[in-house]
Amino acid sequence: MLPPDGDDFFLAVQEDYEAILPDDPDTKAGPPKPPDTIPDLGEEICASGLFRTIAAQRYLWSVVYTAEEYVAVLNTYSDHRALDDDTRKRLHARILRRVQTRSGCKVRKTYLAMLNVAERL
């Protein structure tokens, strides 16, 4: 996800995903969406018939990474780990170069955590 004040790197890096993974469903979904478009689990929790939602809260925070740190983080993502070695290396090389050409050679990634509190019926 990408908040309004997020790093525009995540719009530009879409180009790298389109070049290396054009048929991937995540690539086809386009650039990251605003955090307020990502639903919490409240409806799913209520649909179970076992709980009712009491509260939902969103938490945003950012982390600044160097090019090497960011690629290391990508290596922890299951969708990147699932790529064959050659594809992953080509994608990560492009992303590494993209970050290295930026002012300060850093990227600011914003994360979203959602907390749902529910009461058992």
C-alpha positions as CSV (number, residue, x, y, z in Angstrom):
1,M,0.0,0.0,0.0
2,L,1.1,3.6,-0.6
3,P,-0.2,6.5,1.5
4,P,-0.6,9.9,-0.1
5,D,2.7,11.1,1.5
6,G,4.4,7.8,0.6
7,D,7.7,7.4,-1.3
8,D,7.0,7.6,-5.1
9,F,9.7,4.9,-5.6
10,F,6.8,2.4,-5.3
11,L,5.1,3.9,-8.3
12,A,8.3,3.9,-10.4
13,V,9.4,0.4,-9.4
14,Q,6.2,-0.9,-11.0
15,E,8.2,-0.6,-14.2
16,D,10.7,-3.2,-13.0
17,Y,7.9,-5.7,-12.1
18,E,6.2,-5.2,-15.5
19,A,9.5,-5.8,-17.2
20,I,10.4,-9.0,-15.3
21,L,7.0,-10.3,-14.2
22,P,4.4,-9.0,-16.7
23,D,2.0,-11.9,-16.3
24,D,2.1,-12.0,-12.5
25,P,-1.4,-11.1,-10.9
26,D,0.2,-8.7,-8.5
27,T,2.0,-6.9,-11.3
28,K,-1.2,-6.7,-13.3
29,A,-3.0,-5.3,-10.3
30,G,-0.9,-2.1,-10.8
31,P,0.9,0.1,-8.3
32,P,0.2,0.0,-4.6
33,K,-3.2,1.3,-3.4
34,P,-3.9,3.8,-0.6
35,P,-4.1,2.3,2.8
36,D,-7.8,3.3,3.3
37,T,-8.7,1.0,0.4
38,I,-7.4,-2.1,2.1
39,P,-10.2,-3.7,4.2
40,D,-9.7,-4.9,7.7
41,L,-11.0,-8.4,8.7
42,G,-14.2,-7.1,10.4
43,E,-16.7,-8.4,7.8
44,E,-14.9,-11.8,7.7
45,I,-14.9,-12.0,11.4
46,C,-18.7,-11.2,11.7
47,A,-19.5,-13.6,8.8
48,S,-18.1,-16.5,10.8
49,G,-21.2,-16.1,13.1
50,L,-18.9,-16.7,16.1
51,F,-17.9,-13.1,16.8
52,R,-19.0,-9.5,16.6
53,T,-16.5,-6.8,15.9
54,I,-15.8,-4.4,18.8
55,A,-13.2,-2.3,17.2
56,A,-10.7,-2.0,14.3
57,Q,-7.6,0.1,14.3
58,R,-5.0,0.8,11.6
59,Y,-1.3,1.5,12.3
60,L,1.0,3.0,9.7
61,W,4.8,3.4,10.1
62,S,7.7,3.8,7.8
63,V,11.2,2.4,7.6
64,V,14.0,3.8,5.5
65,Y,16.2,1.3,3.8
66,T,19.5,1.5,1.8
67,A,19.4,-0.3,-1.6
68,E,21.0,-3.4,-0.1
69,E,18.7,-3.5,2.9
70,Y,15.6,-3.1,0.8
71,V,16.6,-6.0,-1.5
72,A,17.4,-8.1,1.6
73,V,13.8,-7.3,2.8
74,L,12.4,-8.4,-0.6
75,N,14.2,-11.7,-0.1
76,T,12.0,-12.4,2.9
77,Y,8.7,-11.9,0.9
78,S,7.1,-15.2,0.0
79,D,6.2,-14.0,-3.6
80,H,9.9,-13.1,-4.2
81,R,11.2,-16.3,-2.6
82,A,8.9,-18.3,-4.9
83,L,10.5,-16.9,-8.0
84,D,13.1,-19.1,-9.7
85,D,16.7,-17.9,-9.0
86,D,17.3,-16.3,-12.3
87,T,14.1,-14.3,-12.3
88,R,14.5,-13.2,-8.7
89,K,18.2,-12.1,-9.4
90,R,17.1,-10.1,-12.5
91,L,14.3,-8.4,-10.7
92,H,16.4,-7.6,-7.6
93,A,19.2,-6.3,-9.7
94,R,16.8,-3.8,-11.4
95,I,15.4,-2.8,-8.1
96,L,18.8,-2.4,-6.5
97,R,19.9,-0.1,-9.4
98,R,16.8,1.9,-9.2
99,V,17.3,2.6,-5.4
100,Q,21.1,3.3,-6.0
101,T,20.2,6.0,-8.5
102,R,18.0,7.9,-6.1
103,S,19.2,10.9,-4.0
104,G,20.6,9.4,-0.8
105,C,20.4,5.9,-2.3
106,K,17.5,5.1,0.0
107,V,13.8,4.1,-0.1
108,R,11.1,4.7,2.5
109,K,8.6,1.9,2.8
110,T,5.4,2.4,4.7
111,Y,3.8,-0.5,6.4
112,L,0.2,-1.1,7.5
113,A,-0.9,-3.2,10.5
114,M,-4.5,-3.7,11.3
115,L,-5.9,-4.7,14.7
116,N,-9.4,-6.2,14.9
117,V,-10.9,-6.7,18.3
118,A,-13.9,-9.1,18.5
119,E,-16.2,-10.5,21.1
120,R,-17.2,-14.1,21.1
121,L,-21.0,-14.6,20.7
